[in-house]
């Protein structure tokens, strides 16, 4: 509970201070990505959709919702449907420019579960991400990244509806992903 309250206060300050200080580079963006866990059989591949706010030129505050891909459809992609996982994440990151259109991306996001869960909203795990971002135009970019989920909560491990199909490894779950960014 204290961690959630601290994060909400931090997120509020991150949004209020840059806007009140004036100047700087502020930008909203929509994100999406395909995430594929590797070296484990605990979690399935998924799509993510989110929104972020860049402030002071390099910092990002973002929120992402994750969806599950149900295979077995009668189409070229073999997708029957896409269902929400009931998992979302919120976090703070940084994009360090390494040239005119390329940057290195780092973030730390807390994952939460609760939509569709009998236990209500609870902390699922912590995560960090490292990746490369390439802006193809003023309004569109792509991102390749690695994310690690770690420090799973007791609720995540005991919830029978959790997307974890087994016990996660002690060191965490590694995910590799490719995504897009639409700058607004």
N, C-alpha and C positions, 0 to 999 in steps of 0.2 A: 504494500500500500504506500509506504513512504517513497519507494522508487517511482511509482506512478505519479504521485503528487509532485515530486521533484522534477520529473520529466515534463509535466504539464506547465509548471512554473517556468522552466527553462525554455520550452517551446513558445510560451507567451512573450518572454523577454526577447527571444530571437526574432519574433515577428514585429514587436512594438519598437524596439530600439533602432533597428535599421531604418524603418520608415520615419521615425521621428528625428533621426540624426541628419537626414537629407543627404544628397549626393550618393555616389556609388552606383553599382550596376545591379538592378533588380529585374528579375524575370521569372514568370510562371512557365511551367512546362508540364506536358502530359507524357507519361512513360508507359512502356509495355515491354514485355520480354518473355522469352522461353527459357525455363530453368530446368536443368537436367542433373539430378543427383548422380554422383559417380562414386565408385568404391564402397557402395553400401546397397542393401536391398530393403531399407527401412522406409524410404519415402519415394513417391512416384514423381515423374516429370509433371510440370505445371506451367500455366501462363500467369503472368502478373500484369496488373494494370494499376497505375498510380498517378500522383500529381506531386510536383515539387515546386519550391520557391527558392530561387537563387538570390542571395543578398551579399552585399559588399564584394561582389565580383567573383568570389571563389566558393562561398559557403552555400550548401543546399540543405533545406529542411523538407523532408518528403514523407509521404504516406503511400503504402502499396497494399493492394488486395490480391490474394492468390486464388487461382482457380484450378480445378482438376480436369484433366483431359480423359474422357471416357472413350476408349477405342472400340472398334467393331462396327463402325458405320458403313453404309453402302455408298461411299463417295471416294474420290481420288485421294483424300487425306486420311481415310480410315477412321474418321472422328464421328462418333455417335452423338455426343453432346459434351458441353463444357459446364461443369457444376462448380459453384463456389465451395472452397475448402473450409470457409469459416475462419480463415487465418488472415490477419493483416499485420502490417508492421509500420512503425513510425520511428524516424531517426534523423540524425544530423550527419552531414558529410561534407566533403571538400573536393573540388575539382581544381587541380593544379595545372595551369596552362603550360604546355611543353612546346609551343609553337603557335602558329596562327589558328589552326583548326583542330589541334589534337591536345588531349589532356589526360592526366592520370587521375583516377577517381578512387577515393576512399570513403567509406561510411561505416557507421555503427548504428544498427537498428535493433530495437526491441520488438520481438514478435509476440502477438497476442492472439488468443483464440476465444471464441464465444458466440459468434453468430451461428445459430443452429446447435449450440451445445446446451445440454441440460444443466451444466455447472455455471453458466453465465460467463461473462468475459473474465479471462484470467491470463496471466503471463505465460507464454508458451516457451520462449527461449530468447537468448541474446544472439546477435550475429554481427559479423563484420564482412566488409566487401572491399576488394581491390580490383581495379579494372582500367581499361583504356577507353576513352571517349573520342570519337571522331565526328566533327561537325561537317556534314556534306553541303549544307547551305545555311542561310540565316535562320531558317525555320525547321530544319530537320537534321538529326544526328543519329549515329549508331553507337552502341556500347557493347564491349565484350568484357565479361567479369567473372570472378570467382567469389562465391559467398560461402561462409562457414557458419552453420548453426551450432551453437554450443550452450552448455548450462541450461538443460531442459528442466522445466519446473516439475514438481511432484504431480501437479494437476495434469500436465501434458502427458506424463507417463502413465497415469492411472485412468484417464478418461477413455472409456471404451469407444467413443466416436472420434478419437484423435486420428489424424491422418498418418500417424506413425504406425506402421504395420508390424512393428516389432520393437525391441529395445534398441535405442540408438547407441552407437559406439561411444565409449567414454570420452574420446577426443572430439566428437561432434560429427556432423554431417556436412560433407563438402558438396557444393552445387556449382556447376558451371553454367553460364547463361549468355545469351545474346539478346540485345534489346534495342528499342528505338526511342527517340526523344523528339517530341514535337514542341518547339518553342513558341509560346504565345506572345 
